[in-house]
Amino acid sequence: MKGLAGKVAIVTGGSSGIGKACVERLCAEGVSVTFTGLSDGGFDTEKELAEKGYSVQFIKGDMAEEAFCKAVVDAAVAKWGSLHFLVNNAFSFVSKGPDVTRADWDRVMHAGPVAYGTMAKYAYPHMVDAGGGAIVNLSSISAHIAQPYRWTYNSAKGAVTQLTKCMAMDLAPKIRVNAVSPAWIWTKEVEKAAIGGRDKWEPVWGKYHLLRRLGEAEECAGPVAFLLSDEASFITGADLFIDGGYLTMGGEGLGETSSFAGSL
């Protein structure tokens, strides 16, 4: 993709899942990447990618801490000499309803949209110094719909959607800011819920999507790379649905009782 090779990016939560797929895709496009994670597994990811010849740097820490956010940006600039892109991916999945505590709210917000905004706060001056850049915030279909027992997560993802628009306004024209909203993507978190395995549950969960399946992390990484690239040079303030048709579907579902169902 145009405008990626030779650039520098930060990807939060890049040790596994969608974040790791984004790191791998950007590296393959010739980007030097600093990524974060909560566990020591990030060092394994760093080693794995470095052995492939990619330019990577892993920093372990909690995105809910402002000092850590600043340290990540400072470390990336010190390591690579500049900064062009930010992918805000790390997010705390807290699923609570009427029994939610103040601590639950604090966690999902500070390790979610607050961290996204904090990273942008420290990153954008370096992007301006580099001549411009782009930010992609990972939102979710959960930002756009109601789901049971999701006061916390859905509210926090909804905040990401609105934050993206405000960031896009304030950081234009030097920096473009967009979001992506994935539906069900087959990651470790989904796998944990799939007692009995993917073969058992994908046909069930797949019916929530027009494409009759769950997405792969790599299918999110491509659109993220596109939004960062010069291919998306006139796109800002947008939210790209990577959802297999999830948000298109209404209460009638796939219409399996229709005479047309399954005919293609």
C-alpha positions as CSV (number, residue, x, y, z in Angstrom):
1,M,0.0,0.0,0.0
2,K,1.3,3.5,-0.8
3,G,2.9,5.5,1.9
4,L,3.6,2.8,4.5
5,A,7.2,1.6,3.7
6,G,9.8,3.4,5.8
7,K,7.3,4.8,8.3
8,V,7.0,4.2,12.1
9,A,3.9,3.0,14.0
10,I,2.7,2.2,17.5
11,V,0.2,-0.6,18.0
12,T,-1.2,-1.0,21.5
13,G,-2.2,-4.5,22.5
14,G,-0.1,-6.0,19.7
15,S,0.9,-9.3,21.3
16,S,-2.0,-11.4,20.1
17,G,-5.3,-11.4,18.2
18,I,-6.2,-8.4,16.0
19,G,-3.3,-6.3,17.5
20,K,-0.7,-8.9,16.5
21,A,-2.2,-9.2,13.1
22,C,-1.9,-5.5,12.6
23,V,1.8,-5.5,13.8
24,E,2.5,-8.3,11.3
25,R,0.8,-6.6,8.4
26,L,2.5,-3.3,9.0
27,C,5.8,-5.0,9.3
28,A,5.2,-6.7,6.0
29,E,4.5,-3.3,4.5
30,G,7.9,-2.1,5.6
31,V,6.8,-0.2,8.7
32,S,8.9,-0.2,11.9
33,V,6.6,-1.0,14.8
34,T,6.6,-0.5,18.6
35,F,3.8,-2.5,20.2
36,T,2.6,-3.0,23.8
37,G,1.0,-5.8,25.8
38,L,0.2,-6.7,29.4
39,S,2.0,-10.0,29.5
40,D,5.5,-11.4,28.9
41,G,4.1,-13.1,25.8
42,G,4.9,-9.9,23.9
43,F,8.6,-10.7,24.2
44,D,7.9,-14.0,22.4
45,T,6.0,-12.1,19.7
46,E,8.9,-9.6,19.4
47,K,11.4,-12.4,19.0
48,E,9.3,-14.2,16.5
49,L,8.9,-11.1,14.3
50,A,12.5,-10.0,14.6
51,E,13.6,-13.4,13.4
52,K,11.6,-12.8,10.2
53,G,13.7,-9.6,9.7
54,Y,11.1,-7.2,10.9
55,S,11.9,-4.0,12.8
56,V,9.9,-4.3,16.1
57,Q,10.0,-3.2,19.7
58,F,7.9,-4.6,22.5
59,I,7.1,-2.6,25.7
60,K,5.2,-4.3,28.5
61,G,2.7,-2.3,30.5
62,D,-0.8,-1.2,31.3
63,M,-2.4,1.3,28.9
64,A,-4.6,2.5,31.8
65,E,-1.6,4.3,33.2
66,E,-0.9,7.7,31.7
67,A,2.8,7.5,32.5
68,F,3.0,4.3,30.5
69,C,1.3,5.8,27.5
70,K,3.8,8.7,27.4
71,A,6.7,6.2,27.9
72,V,5.6,4.2,24.9
73,V,5.5,7.2,22.6
74,D,8.9,8.4,24.0
75,A,10.4,5.0,23.5
76,A,9.1,4.6,19.9
77,V,10.5,8.0,18.9
78,A,13.8,7.3,20.6
79,K,14.1,3.9,18.9
80,W,13.0,4.8,15.4
81,G,13.6,8.6,15.2
82,S,10.1,9.6,14.3
83,L,6.4,8.6,14.5
84,H,3.8,8.5,11.8
85,F,1.0,6.1,12.8
86,L,-0.9,5.0,15.9
87,V,-3.2,2.0,16.1
88,N,-5.2,2.1,19.4
89,N,-6.2,-1.5,19.9
90,A,-5.6,-2.5,23.5
91,F,-8.9,-2.5,25.4
92,S,-10.2,-4.0,28.6
93,F,-13.1,-6.3,28.0
94,V,-15.3,-5.7,31.1
95,S,-18.8,-7.1,30.6
96,K,-21.1,-6.0,33.4
97,G,-24.8,-4.9,33.7
98,P,-26.8,-3.8,36.7
99,D,-24.2,-5.3,39.1
100,V,-21.5,-3.0,37.7
101,T,-19.1,-1.4,40.2
102,R,-17.3,1.9,40.0
103,A,-14.1,-0.1,39.7
104,D,-15.5,-1.8,36.7
105,W,-16.3,1.5,35.0
106,D,-12.9,2.9,35.9
107,R,-11.1,-0.1,34.3
108,V,-13.0,-0.3,31.1
109,M,-12.8,3.5,30.5
110,H,-9.2,4.1,31.5
111,A,-7.9,1.0,29.7
112,G,-10.1,1.9,26.7
113,P,-11.2,5.3,25.4
114,V,-9.2,7.3,27.9
115,A,-6.1,5.4,26.9
116,Y,-6.9,6.0,23.2
117,G,-7.1,9.7,23.8
118,T,-4.0,9.8,26.0
119,M,-1.9,8.0,23.4
120,A,-3.1,10.4,20.7
121,K,-2.3,13.4,23.0
122,Y,1.4,12.3,23.3
123,A,1.7,10.9,19.7
124,Y,0.3,13.7,17.6
125,P,3.0,16.3,18.0
126,H,5.6,13.8,16.7
127,M,3.3,13.0,13.8
128,V,3.1,16.7,13.0
129,D,6.9,17.0,13.2
130,A,7.2,14.1,10.7
131,G,5.0,15.9,8.2
132,G,1.7,14.3,9.1
133,G,0.2,10.9,10.0
134,A,-2.8,8.8,10.7
135,I,-4.5,7.1,13.7
136,V,-6.9,4.1,13.7
137,N,-9.0,3.4,16.7
138,L,-10.3,-0.1,17.2
139,S,-14.0,0.2,18.0
140,S,-16.6,-2.6,17.6
141,I,-20.1,-3.5,16.5
142,S,-20.8,-3.2,20.2
143,A,-20.5,0.6,19.9
144,H,-23.6,0.6,17.6
145,I,-26.0,-1.9,19.2
146,A,-27.4,-3.0,22.5
147,Q,-26.2,-6.4,23.8
148,P,-27.2,-8.2,27.0
149,Y,-25.1,-7.5,30.1
150,R,-22.8,-5.1,28.3
151,W,-23.3,-1.7,30.0
152,T,-19.6,-1.3,30.4
153,Y,-18.0,-2.6,27.2
154,N,-20.6,-1.2,24.8
155,S,-20.5,2.2,26.4
156,A,-16.8,2.3,26.3
157,K,-16.7,1.3,22.6
158,G,-19.4,3.8,21.9
159,A,-17.1,6.5,23.4
160,V,-14.4,5.4,21.0
161,T,-16.7,6.0,18.0
162,Q,-17.4,9.6,19.2
163,L,-13.8,10.2,20.3
164,T,-12.7,9.3,16.7
165,K,-14.9,12.0,15.2
166,C,-13.6,14.6,17.7
167,M,-10.0,13.6,17.2
168,A,-10.4,13.8,13.4
169,M,-11.8,17.3,13.7
170,D,-9.1,18.7,16.0
171,L,-6.1,17.0,14.4
172,A,-7.0,17.8,10.7
173,P,-5.5,18.5,8.3
174,K,-2.1,17.0,9.3
175,I,-3.5,13.8,10.9
176,R,-6.3,11.6,9.7
177,V,-8.2,9.7,12.3
178,N,-10.6,6.8,11.6
179,A,-12.1,3.8,13.4
180,V,-12.8,0.2,12.5
181,S,-15.7,-1.8,14.0
182,P,-15.2,-5.5,13.8
183,A,-17.9,-8.1,14.5
184,W,-17.1,-11.6,15.9
185,I,-13.4,-12.2,15.1
186,W,-11.9,-15.6,15.9
187,T,-9.4,-14.6,18.6
188,K,-8.3,-16.2,21.9
189,E,-11.2,-14.4,23.8
190,V,-13.8,-16.0,21.4
191,E,-12.0,-19.3,21.6
192,K,-12.3,-19.3,25.4
193,A,-16.1,-19.0,25.0
194,A,-16.2,-21.8,22.4
195,I,-16.4,-24.8,24.8
196,G,-16.5,-27.7,22.4
197,G,-14.4,-26.0,19.8
198,R,-14.7,-23.9,16.6
199,D,-16.4,-26.6,14.6
200,K,-19.3,-26.7,17.0
201,W,-19.8,-22.9,17.6
202,E,-18.9,-21.2,14.3
203,P,-22.0,-22.5,12.5
204,V,-24.1,-21.0,15.4
205,W,-22.3,-17.7,15.8
206,G,-21.8,-17.5,12.1
207,K,-25.5,-16.9,11.7
208,Y,-25.1,-13.5,13.2
209,H,-23.2,-12.5,10.0
210,L,-24.4,-12.4,6.4
211,L,-21.2,-14.2,5.4
212,R,-22.2,-17.1,7.7
213,R,-18.8,-17.2,9.5
214,L,-16.6,-15.4,12.0
215,G,-13.8,-13.1,10.8
216,E,-10.1,-13.7,11.1
217,A,-7.7,-11.2,12.7
218,E,-5.9,-10.8,9.4
219,E,-9.1,-9.6,7.9
220,C,-9.0,-6.6,10.3
221,A,-5.3,-5.9,9.8
222,G,-5.7,-5.2,6.1
223,P,-8.4,-2.5,6.5
224,V,-6.3,-0.9,9.3
225,A,-3.3,-0.8,7.1
226,F,-5.4,0.7,4.3
227,L,-6.7,3.5,6.6
228,L,-3.2,4.3,7.6
229,S,-1.9,4.3,4.0
230,D,-2.0,7.0,1.4
231,E,-4.7,4.9,-0.3
232,A,-7.1,6.4,2.2
233,S,-5.7,10.0,1.9
234,F,-9.2,11.6,1.7
235,I,-10.8,9.5,4.5
236,T,-11.0,10.8,8.0
237,G,-13.6,10.7,10.8
238,A,-15.0,7.5,9.4
239,D,-15.9,4.2,11.0
240,L,-15.3,1.2,8.8
241,F,-17.4,-1.9,9.6
242,I,-15.4,-5.1,9.4
243,D,-18.4,-7.2,10.3
244,G,-19.3,-9.7,7.7
245,G,-22.7,-8.0,7.4
246,Y,-23.5,-8.2,11.1
247,L,-24.9,-4.6,11.4
248,T,-26.8,-4.9,8.2
249,M,-29.0,-7.7,9.5
250,G,-32.3,-7.1,11.2
251,G,-34.3,-9.1,13.6
252,E,-35.4,-11.5,10.9
253,G,-31.9,-12.9,10.8
254,L,-30.7,-14.6,7.6
255,G,-34.2,-15.2,6.4
256,E,-33.7,-18.9,6.3
257,T,-37.4,-19.6,5.8
258,S,-37.4,-17.6,2.6
259,S,-37.6,-19.5,-0.7
260,F,-34.5,-17.7,-1.8
261,A,-32.4,-18.7,1.2
262,G,-29.3,-20.7,0.4
263,S,-29.9,-20.6,-3.4
264,L,-26.6,-18.9,-4.2
